[in-house]
Amino acid sequence: MKDSHDSPLTDSVQFEICDGVAWVGFNRPQSRNAMTWEMYNALEHYCDVLVDDDEVHAVVLHGVGGEAFVAGTDITQFANFSEPDDAIGYERRIDQVVGKLERFPKPTLALIEGACVGGGAALALVCDFRYATSTMKFGVPIAKTLGNTLSISNVSRLIDMVGVARTKEVLMMARLFSAEEAQAAGLVNRIFDADTIYADVAKLAADFAKRAPLTLQASKALINRALEQRRLEADASDDWVTTCYMSRDFAAAVDKFVNKTSFEWTGR
């Protein structure tokens, strides 16, 4: 394997190119690959530099360690949120990174082992293909954990992928879908054995070199164009983003995670 691009200054994202496939690995296994700002920056960096790399025809996103794809955003980064702009700015930043991955013109594949939740679910949703092991757990359990909300863009993406009824299960019941349930819902394309998934996904990604590049780009662009026609502007969720992130409940939930305190939901 080779690395043909300058890497951002973080060891938390691995990057390699092998046989025309770029592998981007989220590398914080001790934290179930929870995303830091630096990791989001690195992912955006690779989306930018790989667009014009003629040697790369597909990108695989994966989690290092086998226990998680991505277990959301690192909650410690919310500890200093105190103003509405903190919340809105965060959701805008996530929308920017997720949107850039969604619009990336080459095929993207998510290789999912273990937890794929919160921000990890948002990243997986916008990949073109999702392949999982039987250990996958997919969801956005914020109704149990933080008491925040997704942006309108990510709610729309979830509805597009699994429908309204299942979206309500994911967001309101905090339900985690198994790999088998996710495949039945059309979210996961195939389930592979843990021992072979890297080789299986590598073969699928390599096969895109045999497809017509302009057809691949046109298909992805036109599908995205059709989906975007149904989506609201980003500020359509600012009121609820502010309400949730500035609530006592959110502050108490973050404090519980950081300082191991206890709390009960108050609705305030």
N, C-alpha and C positions, 0 to 999 in steps of 0.2 A: 504494500500500500504506500501511497505517497500523499503528502500535504503540499499542495501547490499554491496555497494562499497564506498570507500573513494572518496569524491567529490573534484575536483580541486578547487582552491581558486577563484571562481567566482560565484556570485549569478545570473549571466546572462544566465546560463544553468541549468534548473531544471532536476532532475533525479529521477525516481521512477520505481519500479517493481511491477506489479500487475498481478496475475494469469499467471506467466511465460512470461509476455510481459514487456519489458523495454520501458519506455516512456522518451524520451529526448526532453525537451521543451526549445526553444530559448526564452529567457526572458528579452527582452528590449523593451517592448511595446511602451514606450515613443519615441523610435527611429525606430518603425516598425520592431523591432528585427534585425536591421542591425548588422552584425557580426563584433566583435572585434577579435584581435589576441587571447585573452584569451578564447573566445568562440570556435574558431577553435581548439585551444589546448584541450579544454574540450571534444569536439566531437571526436577528435582523441583518447583521453584517453578512452572514453567509447567503441569505436570500439576495442581497445586493450583488455580491461578487460572483455568484454562480450563474447569474442570468446570462452573462456574456462569455462564459467558459464553454467553448465548443467541445471540450473533451468530456464534459459532464452531461449526461442525458437523463438522469433521474437522481432523486435525493431520498435517502432513508433517514427518518428520525427514530431514535430509540433511546431507552433508558439504560444506563450502566448498572450492573449489579444483579439484574434478574428479578428484583423485588418490586420494581415500579417503573412505569414509563415516566410520568411526572405526577407527583402528589400535590398539585396546585402551586400557588405562589407561597414563598416562605413567609409565614405569618408574622415573624419578628419584624418584618419590614413595615407592618401596619402600626407598630407601637407608637409612632410619633404623629399619626394622623390627627389633626385638630381642627382643620378648616375644610369647608366644602370643596375648595379647590384641590385639596389633597385627594379626595375621593374621586372627583370628576377627572382630575389629571391622571390618576392611576388607571381608571377605566379607559380613558382615551389612549393611554400608552399601550395597554393591552390590545385594544382594538387596532392600533397602528401595526403592532407586530403580527397579530393574528391575521389581519387583513393583508399584510405583505406576503405572508406565507400562502394565504388563500389565492392571491393573484400571481404567485410565482408561476411562470409559464411552462415549466417542465414538470413531468410527473413526480408527485411526492407520495411516499409510502410511510405509514406509521407502523412500526414494529412494536407491539404492545405486550409487555409482561407485567403482571401485577397491577398496582394502582394506576388508574388513568382518571384522575379526578380534578375538579376545579379548573385551574388554568391548563392542566394537562389535557382535560377533556376538550377544552376550547381549541387547543393546538391539533389534537387528533381529528376533531370534526372537520377541519379545513384541509387536511391531507386528502389526496385523491383516492387513496386506498388505505384500508386498515386491516392489518393481520395480527392475530393475537394467539397467545397460548391459553390454556384452560384456566390459568390463574388470574386472568384479567378481571378487574372490577372497574366498571365505568360509571361515573356519576358526578353530581355537583351537590354534595351533602351539606351545603351552607345553612340550610334550615336547622341542622343539628349542631353545626360547628361555630360559625362566625356571626350569622344573622345579617349578612350583607346581601348583595344582589348581583346578578349578571347585568351587563349592558344590554340594551335593546338589540344590538347587532348579534351578540352571542345567544340571546334567547331565540332570535330568528333563525340562526344557524341550527340550533337544537331542534326547533320545530320542523325545519326543512328536512332534517335527517331522520327523526323518529316519530314525528307527528305530535299533535296537541296533547292527546291523552297521555302518551309516555313522557312528554316534556313536563307535564304536571306531576307525574310520579317522580321524576328526577328532581325537580326543583321544590315541590311542596311536600312530598313525602320523604325526601332525601334518600331515595332508593338507589342502591348500587346495582347495576345490571351485571350479571355473569357473562362470560364470553358467549355461551350458548344463547342466552337471551338477546345479547347484542347482535349476534348473527341472525337470529330469527327476525329482529327488528330492521334488518338491513344496514345496521351500523358497521358490523364487522364483515369483511369480504370472505375470509377463511380463517379457520382455526388450525394451527400447526402444533406439533409436539415441541416441547421446550428444547429437546436435544437437536432438533433440525430446523427451527424457525429461522435462524440467521442464514443458513444455506438456502432455505426455501425462498426467503424474501430476496436474497441476493440474486437468485436466478430470475425471479419475477422482474426485479428492477433492471437486470441486464438485458432482458428481452425487449425493453423499450428502444434499445439501439436498433432493433430490426423494424421499427414502426416508422411511418412517415412523420417527420418532425412537425411539418406545418399542420398536418391533420390533428396531431396531438395538441398543438398550441391552439388551433382554432376551436377544437372541441371543448377544451377547458375554458377558453375565453368566452365562448358563447353560452356555456352552461352558467358561468359566473354572471354573465350579463343578464341572463334570464332571472337568476335568483335575486340580483340586486334590484330589479324592478319592483320586487315585493317588500323591500326593506325600508324602514323609516330612517330619518336622519339620526345621527348619533345623539343629539341633545334630547331626543324623545324620552330618554330614560334618566335625564339629569335629576329630576325631582326625586325619584325613588332612590337613585344612587346616593344623593345627599342625605335623604332621610335615614337610610339604613346605615351608612358608614359613619354618620355623625351621632348615632344613637348611643344611649348608655349601654344597651345590650351588646353592641359591637365592641365598644371599649372594654366591657367586662369579659367578653369572650376572648379577645386578644390577650388581656391580662391573665386569664386562666391559662392560656397556652404558654405565655412567656414566664409567668411567675408561679404557676401551679396553684392559683387561687380558685375558689369556688364561687358560683353565682347561679342565679335562676333567671330565666327570661322574664322581662317585665313589659315588653311591648313599647318601651320608651327609649 
